[in-house]
Amino acid sequence: MSMSPPHFHVQYGEYKASIDIRSLTLTEGRLPRRALELVLDWAELHQTELLKDWDLCQNHLRPEEIQPLE
């Protein structure tokens, strides 16, 4: 098992960041303010799915697709 907290990576243009799934906070990198707000809004809506996908990935299984922002 990984020692990292559950997180996901974001790439937006030249910006890259990591978001903690449980606390919904930026843990590494940088995003423009508006992009970060959209990512955090999306993550809040899909937090349960993100945690489930984290567990799948930790067990070397394919994550399920999560709907993007509309």
C-alpha positions in Angstrom: 0.0 0.0 0.0 1.1 3.5 -0.7 2.0 5.9 2.1 0.6 8.8 0.2 -2.8 10.2 1.3 -5.5 9.7 -1.3 -5.0 12.3 -4.0 -5.3 13.0 -7.7 -3.2 14.9 -10.2 -4.4 17.9 -12.3 -2.8 19.4 -15.4 -4.1 22.7 -16.8 -1.9 24.1 -19.5 1.6 24.5 -18.1 0.3 24.1 -14.5 0.4 20.9 -12.5 -1.0 20.1 -9.1 -2.1 17.4 -6.6 -5.3 17.5 -4.7 -6.0 15.7 -1.5 -9.3 13.8 -1.9 -10.3 13.7 1.7 -9.6 17.4 2.6 -10.2 18.7 -0.9 -7.1 20.9 -0.7 -4.2 21.7 -3.0 -1.2 19.7 -1.6 1.4 20.3 -4.3 1.9 22.5 -7.3 -0.1 25.4 -8.5 -3.3 26.2 -10.5 -4.8 29.5 -11.5 -7.5 30.5 -8.9 -10.5 29.9 -11.2 -9.2 26.5 -12.4 -8.6 25.5 -8.8 -12.1 26.5 -7.8 -13.5 24.4 -10.6 -11.4 21.4 -9.8 -12.3 21.6 -6.1 -16.0 21.9 -7.0 -15.8 18.9 -9.2 -13.8 16.9 -6.6 -16.4 17.7 -3.9 -19.2 16.4 -6.2 -17.3 13.2 -6.9 -15.4 12.7 -3.6 -16.9 9.2 -3.0 -16.1 8.0 -6.5 -12.5 9.5 -6.2 -11.9 7.6 -3.0 -13.3 4.4 -4.6 -11.0 4.8 -7.6 -8.0 5.5 -5.2 -8.7 2.1 -3.5 -8.9 0.4 -6.9 -5.6 1.9 -8.1 -3.9 0.9 -4.8 -5.0 -2.6 -5.6 -3.6 -2.4 -9.1 -7.1 -2.4 -10.6 -8.4 0.0 -13.3 -10.3 3.0 -11.9 -13.8 3.7 -13.0 -14.6 6.7 -15.2 -15.8 9.8 -13.4 -18.0 12.3 -15.3 -16.1 15.6 -16.1 -17.5 19.0 -15.3 -20.3 20.0 -17.7 
